[in-house]
Amino acid sequence: MSRAQCLRPPAGAYYVNRLEEFEMTEALRPWIREAQNGSTEAVEFILEQFHPLICKHSRKNRHHYDSMDEARSTAHLAIIDCIHAFDLNSDEDAPRAFNRTIQSRFRRESRQNQVYWARVEKNIVGEDEATDLPPIIDELAPDPHHYMDFVGLRDALELHLSRLSERERRFLHLRYAADMTLAAIAALHGLSASQVCKVIKAAEHKLKSAMTAQEYKDISP
């Protein structure tokens, strides 16, 4: 019997009760230790054990992402973060720790996305037309037509954002979702703050032009 077979929890070992959590944690400890020491095989093994949990949360949060693969990637990164943060000297259950980390990661990215859209909308269409409220809150607006307008606006922005270059989209995300300063973005990419500002302004100009053209098209007979 291989080492993997000896340590692998029973099929479907994704936790149901405290006993299973304990047994799975004990089975995973050697793999977590190896993963923390740089073993990619150990990381892949752990990801495989939590595949059902990854799929569950990815499906639940799919609407925040462009694809299911992107949602799964977020869950994978959460698992990897938890692997390296897991204290092998503690008595914490690994399944609970991984589940908690995945949930926290998705919640954080959801909030970042809401802030991102609010800021992009304000910069592209102006304060008079854009709302500061994230979609989940804006649903409470007294006029349901206002929310539908908001959703339509965001859908249009998504389309035009997809036509920007990868660098332009990344810089907009870092500026408005991650709330990074121009200097911080510049340092991360080996550029000057003025160069970063130029890229962001150009991206905003493209979006404004596209949104204006779209609005004109919508009202034209």
C-alpha positions, 0 to 999 in steps of 0.5 A: 500500500502506498504512502498516499493510500495509508494517509488518505482519509476514507472516500468522501471524508469531507467532514460530517462530525467531530470524530471525522474532523479529528481523523482527517486532521491527523491524516492530513498533518504529515501532508500539511507539514510537507506542503509547508516545506515546499512539496507541490505533491502535498499541496495537490493532495490536500486540494484533492481532499477538499475538492467537494468543499472547493466546488461547493463554495465556488458554485455558491459564489460563482456570480461574483466571477467571470467564470467557474474556473476563476471562482475555483481559483479563489478557493484554491488560493484560500486553501494554499494560504491556510496550508501555510498558516496552519499551526501544526502544534495546535489542536485545531481541526484542519477541515474547519480551518480550511472551510473558514478560510475559504469563506473569508476569502470569498467574503473579502473578494465580494466586498472588494468587487462591490467597492470596485464597481462603485468606484469605477461607476463614479469615475466613469459616469459621474457622481450624479448618475452613479450610486455609491451603494453596492448591489446587495444594498441598492436592492433596498432602494424604494424604486425598483427601476433604480436598481434595474438601471444600476444592474444594466449600467454594471453589465454595460461596464463589464462588457467595455472593461473586457475590451481593455488591455490586461494591464488597464484592467489590472491597474483599475482593479488595484486602484479601485478594488484594492485601494492601492495608491498610484505609488504602490501600484508603480512600485509593484510594476517597476513604473513611475507613479505618472506612468501608472496614472497615465494608464489609468486615465487612458482606461477611464477615458476609453470607458467613458467614450464607450459608455457615451457611445452606448448611451447615444446608441440606446436613445437613437431611433 
